[in-house]
Amino acid sequence: MILKGTKFQLKVWKYLKTIPKGQIRTYSEVAKAINKPKAVRAVANAIGKNPYAPKIPCHRVIRSDGSLGGYSGRGGINTKKKLLKLEGISI
């Protein structure tokens, strides 16, 4: 699969692919993991523009307060809930 996006988006999406099935990260943790700890909002925007969901598992990223945040894939937040439940994660 050839990914198309900005350099920053590609960096975020590449990291998302490393999050193991059944685990979650926060937007802040993703920002720190890509060495951009102050870019939490930019990370959230990049994740929100992910056209490759769920192949690039953006559903595994939640808000720091434990709420789900958004989901850019088909079906929106309901699909995110279902995908997380299938992976054994209940939010």
N, C-alpha and C positions, 0 to 999 in steps of 0.2 A: 504494500500500500504506500503510495507516494502522498505524503501529507502536504497540504498547502495552507500557509498561514504566515504571520510575521515571525521573525526570528524569536521574539519573546514568546509568542503563542506556542511555537514548536518546542521551545525549551520546557514550558509548562506541561504540554501534552506528553512529551517524552517522559517527564517525571511521573505523570499520572499512570503510565503503563507499568511503572515499577511498584505501585501499591498492590500488595498481595490481595487476592480474593479473600473476603471475610474480614478485611481490615479497613479502617477509615483514617483519614487525616483531616485536619482543619485547613482552611485557606491560609492561615498564618503559618502552619507547619510546612505547607507546600512552598510558600514564599521563602522561608528559611532554608529549605532543602535545595532550592535553586540559587542560593546565595543572594537573594534579593529580599531581606527581612522586612524592609519598609514598603514593599510593593504588594501588600495584601490585596488592595483594591484592584490593582492591575492583574493580579493572579486570578481574582474572581471574575474579572471581565474576560480574560483569556479562556477560562474554563467555560464561561457562559457562551462563548463563541465556538465551542468545540463541535464541529459538524460530524465527528466520527463516533459519537456515543451510540451504543455502549462499548464499542471496540476499544476506544480510549476511555477508560472507566472513570469519568468525571463524577459518576454517582457515588463514588467512595470519598468524596470531599464534602465536609459539612462545616457549619459555622462554629466558632469557638464556644458559643453558648449552648451547643448541643443540638440546635435546631437544624433542619435539613438544608436551608438555603434554597437555591433554585436547581433546575435541571433543564438543559437545552435539548435533550433528546425527545423523541416522539412520546407523547403522553404526559410530558411535564413531570411535576412533583409526584404524581401517583405512580408513575413508572419508576421513579427513583426509589420510592418506598418499597415497591415490589422487588426491584433488583437487590436492594440491601437485605430484605427479608430472605430472599433466595440464598444469599450468602451467609445467613445466620446472624445478621445484625438487626437488632430491633431498636428503633429510636423513638 
